[in-house]
């Protein structure tokens, strides 16, 4: 098969930046073990990805969703753990309150001998 070019894919994904992003995502999927939808013909993964996009064997919408999922980071919060930010803000509040209170007189060095 003839080599695929970006021009073969631009009519499927008009924005060249999106095309590169989605082709790279598909190439990563292929590297990760995803099934190839056409014959490899000794092509490397990025070329296979572009050929799949050109032949519309993969949907750009699915690739976009895959990109978004790959970039998401989910942080699970454990209610039993102390919240570091909350404890820091509580410490700062305690320091603010103690700093705003007047100093108490001490008995050290006082003249009173009771």
C-alpha positions as a printed NumPy array, in Angstrom:
array([[  0.   ,   0.   ,   0.   ],
       [  1.161,   3.544,  -0.687],
       [  2.462,   5.582,   2.218],
       [ -0.125,   7.609,   4.039],
       [  0.336,  11.326,   4.36 ],
       [ -1.289,  13.945,   6.508],
       [ -3.136,  15.097,   3.386],
       [ -4.964,  11.754,   3.285],
       [ -6.286,  12.383,   6.798],
       [ -7.057,  16.111,   6.772],
       [-10.464,  15.607,   5.181],
       [-11.389,  13.31 ,   8.107],
       [ -9.905,  15.532,  10.854],
       [ -9.518,  19.078,   9.448],
       [ -7.371,  20.501,  12.248],
       [ -3.799,  19.247,  11.807],
       [ -3.002,  19.669,  15.496],
       [ -5.993,  17.522,  16.436],
       [ -4.931,  15.004,  13.816],
       [ -1.445,  14.692,  15.309],
       [ -2.858,  14.406,  18.837],
       [ -5.353,  11.709,  17.869],
       [ -2.891,   9.765,  15.712],
       [ -0.397,   9.783,  18.581],
       [ -3.094,   8.505,  20.937],
       [ -3.982,   5.701,  18.529],
       [ -0.287,   4.817,  18.121],
       [  0.017,   4.569,  21.926],
       [ -3.036,   2.31 ,  22.011],
       [ -1.481,   0.072,  19.353],
       [  1.772,  -0.027,  21.346],
       [ -0.284,  -1.012,  24.383],
       [ -1.731,  -4.019,  22.57 ],
       [ -4.888,  -2.705,  20.891],
       [ -6.088,  -4.605,  17.843],
       [ -5.053,  -3.175,  14.485],
       [ -7.942,  -2.754,  12.047],
       [ -5.844,  -3.231,   8.886],
       [ -2.705,  -4.98 ,   7.645],
       [  0.488,  -3.575,   9.149],
       [  2.624,  -3.874,   5.953],
       [  5.825,  -3.394,   8.013],
       [  4.631,   0.091,   9.014],
       [  5.385,   1.557,  12.407],
       [  2.599,   2.381,  14.842],
       [  2.222,   6.095,  13.954],
       [  1.867,   5.23 ,  10.255],
       [ -0.654,   2.495,  11.059],
       [ -2.604,   5.004,  13.159],
       [ -2.678,   7.532,  10.303],
       [ -3.756,   4.817,   7.857],
       [ -6.584,   3.788,  10.18 ],
       [ -7.733,   7.402,  10.421],
       [ -7.5  ,   7.864,   6.636],
       [ -9.565,   4.725,   6.016],
       [-11.991,   5.685,   8.822],
       [-11.412,   2.421,  10.678],
       [-11.257,   4.324,  13.971],
       [-13.61 ,   7.091,  15.04 ],
       [-12.095,  10.471,  15.954],
       [-14.726,  10.842,  18.676],
       [-13.519,   7.629,  20.363],
       [ -9.902,   8.762,  20.116],
       [-10.764,  12.155,  21.654],
       [-12.479,  10.39 ,  24.55 ],
       [ -9.431,   8.186,  25.002],
       [ -7.15 ,  11.245,  25.107],
       [ -9.33 ,  12.899,  27.747],
       [ -9.456,   9.748,  29.873],
       [ -5.69 ,   9.398,  29.629],
       [ -5.17 ,  12.919,  30.94 ],
       [ -7.616,  12.686,  33.833],
       [ -6.324,  12.112,  37.331],
       [ -8.79 ,  10.869,  39.908],
       [ -7.845,  11.412,  43.515],
       [ -9.895,   9.425,  45.966],
       [-10.293,  11.054,  49.347],
       [-10.291,   8.935,  52.469],
       [-12.525,  10.454,  55.141],
       [-10.543,   8.759,  57.936],
       [ -7.326,  10.568,  57.029],
       [ -6.599,  14.052,  58.282],
       [ -6.943,  16.577,  55.515],
       [ -3.532,  18.252,  55.199],
       [ -4.932,  21.468,  53.811],
       [ -7.641,  21.573,  56.468],
       [ -5.176,  20.975,  59.277],
       [ -2.848,  23.638,  57.883],
       [ -5.671,  26.152,  57.711],
       [ -6.707,  25.269,  61.274],
       [ -3.106,  25.753,  62.474],
       [ -2.908,  29.1  ,  60.718],
       [ -6.2  ,  30.174,  62.301],
       [ -4.958,  29.129,  65.76 ],
       [ -1.753,  31.147,  65.252],
       [ -3.752,  34.159,  64.094],
       [ -6.016,  34.028,  67.146],
       [ -3.147,  33.591,  69.616],
       [ -1.175,  36.413,  67.995],
       [ -4.102,  38.825,  68.274],
       [ -4.635,  38.216,  72.029],
       [ -2.824,  40.492,  74.485],
       [  0.084,  38.982,  76.403],
       [ -0.649,  37.845,  79.968],
       [  1.492,  39.222,  82.773],
       [  3.84 ,  36.652,  84.237],
       [  4.716,  36.14 ,  87.89 ],
       [  8.399,  35.755,  87.192],
       [ 10.285,  38.674,  88.64 ],
       [  7.255,  40.272,  90.22 ],
       [  7.521,  42.281,  93.384],
       [  4.662,  40.429,  95.047],
       [  5.868,  37.966,  97.733],
       [  2.556,  36.525,  98.755]])
